[in-house]
Amino acid sequence: MKARSKYRIYPNHIQIKKPSQLFGCCRYVWNKSLEHCNQLDTDGQKKPSYVDLTKQFITKCQERITLVKGSCIYSIAAVS
C-alpha cells in the first residue's frame, strides 16, 4: 500500500512579493517581444532570431523595471 501526504504552505509577504515581481518581468518581456514580432509580421519583414530578441528586450527590461536578482534568467526563458 502506498502512503500519501498533503502539504499546505503559508508564504509570508516577502515570499509572495518575489515571485510576483519575477513573473511580472517575464510577462513584460514576453508581451513586448510578441508585440515586436507581430509588428514585423504585419510590415512583411523577417522575424528576428531568439538571440536578437533576448538582447533587445532583456536590456530594455533591465532599464525599465527593477529586476529581482536572478529574474533576468527567467525572463530569457520567457522569450523562447
Rosetta constraint file for C-alpha pairs under 8 A:
AtomPair CA 11 CA 15 HARMONIC 5.54 0.50
AtomPair CA 11 CA 16 HARMONIC 6.29 0.50
AtomPair CA 12 CA 16 HARMONIC 6.37 0.50
AtomPair CA 13 CA 17 HARMONIC 6.10 0.50
AtomPair CA 14 CA 18 HARMONIC 6.27 0.50
AtomPair CA 15 CA 19 HARMONIC 7.07 0.50
AtomPair CA 16 CA 20 HARMONIC 6.44 0.50
AtomPair CA 17 CA 21 HARMONIC 6.25 0.50
AtomPair CA 18 CA 22 HARMONIC 6.23 0.50
AtomPair CA 18 CA 68 HARMONIC 7.17 0.50
AtomPair CA 19 CA 23 HARMONIC 6.04 0.50
AtomPair CA 20 CA 24 HARMONIC 6.03 0.50
AtomPair CA 21 CA 25 HARMONIC 6.27 0.50
AtomPair CA 21 CA 67 HARMONIC 7.47 0.50
AtomPair CA 21 CA 68 HARMONIC 6.93 0.50
AtomPair CA 22 CA 26 HARMONIC 6.39 0.50
AtomPair CA 22 CA 67 HARMONIC 7.48 0.50
AtomPair CA 22 CA 68 HARMONIC 6.65 0.50
AtomPair CA 22 CA 71 HARMONIC 5.43 0.50
AtomPair CA 22 CA 74 HARMONIC 7.65 0.50
AtomPair CA 23 CA 27 HARMONIC 5.98 0.50
AtomPair CA 24 CA 28 HARMONIC 6.14 0.50
AtomPair CA 25 CA 29 HARMONIC 6.26 0.50
AtomPair CA 25 CA 61 HARMONIC 7.22 0.50
AtomPair CA 25 CA 65 HARMONIC 7.47 0.50
AtomPair CA 25 CA 67 HARMONIC 7.18 0.50
AtomPair CA 25 CA 71 HARMONIC 7.21 0.50
AtomPair CA 25 CA 72 HARMONIC 8.00 0.50
AtomPair CA 25 CA 75 HARMONIC 6.40 0.50
AtomPair CA 26 CA 30 HARMONIC 6.10 0.50
AtomPair CA 26 CA 71 HARMONIC 7.93 0.50
AtomPair CA 26 CA 74 HARMONIC 6.68 0.50
AtomPair CA 26 CA 75 HARMONIC 4.53 0.50
AtomPair CA 26 CA 76 HARMONIC 7.92 0.50
AtomPair CA 26 CA 78 HARMONIC 5.61 0.50
AtomPair CA 27 CA 31 HARMONIC 6.00 0.50
AtomPair CA 27 CA 78 HARMONIC 7.52 0.50
AtomPair CA 28 CA 32 HARMONIC 6.13 0.50
AtomPair CA 28 CA 61 HARMONIC 7.49 0.50
AtomPair CA 29 CA 33 HARMONIC 6.06 0.50
AtomPair CA 29 CA 57 HARMONIC 6.02 0.50
AtomPair CA 29 CA 58 HARMONIC 6.79 0.50
AtomPair CA 29 CA 61 HARMONIC 6.65 0.50
AtomPair CA 29 CA 75 HARMONIC 6.39 0.50
AtomPair CA 29 CA 78 HARMONIC 7.03 0.50
AtomPair CA 29 CA 79 HARMONIC 6.71 0.50
AtomPair CA 30 CA 34 HARMONIC 6.02 0.50
AtomPair CA 30 CA 75 HARMONIC 7.89 0.50
AtomPair CA 30 CA 78 HARMONIC 5.79 0.50
AtomPair CA 30 CA 79 HARMONIC 5.38 0.50
AtomPair CA 31 CA 35 HARMONIC 6.01 0.50
AtomPair CA 32 CA 36 HARMONIC 6.15 0.50
AtomPair CA 32 CA 57 HARMONIC 7.21 0.50
AtomPair CA 33 CA 37 HARMONIC 6.17 0.50
AtomPair CA 33 CA 53 HARMONIC 6.66 0.50
AtomPair CA 33 CA 57 HARMONIC 6.67 0.50
AtomPair CA 33 CA 79 HARMONIC 6.95 0.50
AtomPair CA 34 CA 38 HARMONIC 6.08 0.50
AtomPair CA 35 CA 39 HARMONIC 6.16 0.50
AtomPair CA 36 CA 40 HARMONIC 6.28 0.50
AtomPair CA 37 CA 41 HARMONIC 6.13 0.50
AtomPair CA 37 CA 47 HARMONIC 5.97 0.50
AtomPair CA 37 CA 48 HARMONIC 7.63 0.50
AtomPair CA 38 CA 42 HARMONIC 6.26 0.50
AtomPair CA 39 CA 43 HARMONIC 6.25 0.50
AtomPair CA 40 CA 44 HARMONIC 6.18 0.50
AtomPair CA 40 CA 45 HARMONIC 5.14 0.50
AtomPair CA 40 CA 46 HARMONIC 6.75 0.50
AtomPair CA 40 CA 47 HARMONIC 6.36 0.50
AtomPair CA 41 CA 45 HARMONIC 5.84 0.50
AtomPair CA 41 CA 46 HARMONIC 7.05 0.50
AtomPair CA 41 CA 47 HARMONIC 6.98 0.50
AtomPair CA 48 CA 52 HARMONIC 5.98 0.50
AtomPair CA 48 CA 53 HARMONIC 6.44 0.50
AtomPair CA 49 CA 53 HARMONIC 6.32 0.50
AtomPair CA 50 CA 54 HARMONIC 6.20 0.50
AtomPair CA 50 CA 79 HARMONIC 7.53 0.50
AtomPair CA 50 CA 80 HARMONIC 6.79 0.50
AtomPair CA 51 CA 55 HARMONIC 6.18 0.50
AtomPair CA 52 CA 56 HARMONIC 6.12 0.50
AtomPair CA 53 CA 57 HARMONIC 6.00 0.50
AtomPair CA 53 CA 79 HARMONIC 7.41 0.50
AtomPair CA 54 CA 58 HARMONIC 5.46 0.50
AtomPair CA 54 CA 59 HARMONIC 7.92 0.50
AtomPair CA 54 CA 76 HARMONIC 6.14 0.50
AtomPair CA 54 CA 79 HARMONIC 6.81 0.50
AtomPair CA 55 CA 59 HARMONIC 6.19 0.50
AtomPair CA 56 CA 60 HARMONIC 6.47 0.50
AtomPair CA 57 CA 61 HARMONIC 5.95 0.50
AtomPair CA 58 CA 62 HARMONIC 6.14 0.50
AtomPair CA 58 CA 72 HARMONIC 7.02 0.50
AtomPair CA 58 CA 75 HARMONIC 7.09 0.50
AtomPair CA 58 CA 76 HARMONIC 7.01 0.50
AtomPair CA 59 CA 63 HARMONIC 6.22 0.50
AtomPair CA 60 CA 64 HARMONIC 6.11 0.50
AtomPair CA 61 CA 65 HARMONIC 5.57 0.50
AtomPair CA 62 CA 66 HARMONIC 6.58 0.50
AtomPair CA 62 CA 67 HARMONIC 6.50 0.50
AtomPair CA 62 CA 72 HARMONIC 7.90 0.50
AtomPair CA 67 CA 71 HARMONIC 6.10 0.50
AtomPair CA 67 CA 72 HARMONIC 7.16 0.50
AtomPair CA 68 CA 72 HARMONIC 7.98 0.50
AtomPair CA 70 CA 74 HARMONIC 7.29 0.50
AtomPair CA 71 CA 75 HARMONIC 6.17 0.50
AtomPair CA 72 CA 76 HARMONIC 6.29 0.50
AtomPair CA 73 CA 77 HARMONIC 6.75 0.50
AtomPair CA 74 CA 78 HARMONIC 6.37 0.50
AtomPair CA 75 CA 79 HARMONIC 6.78 0.50
AtomPair CA 76 CA 80 HARMONIC 7.13 0.50
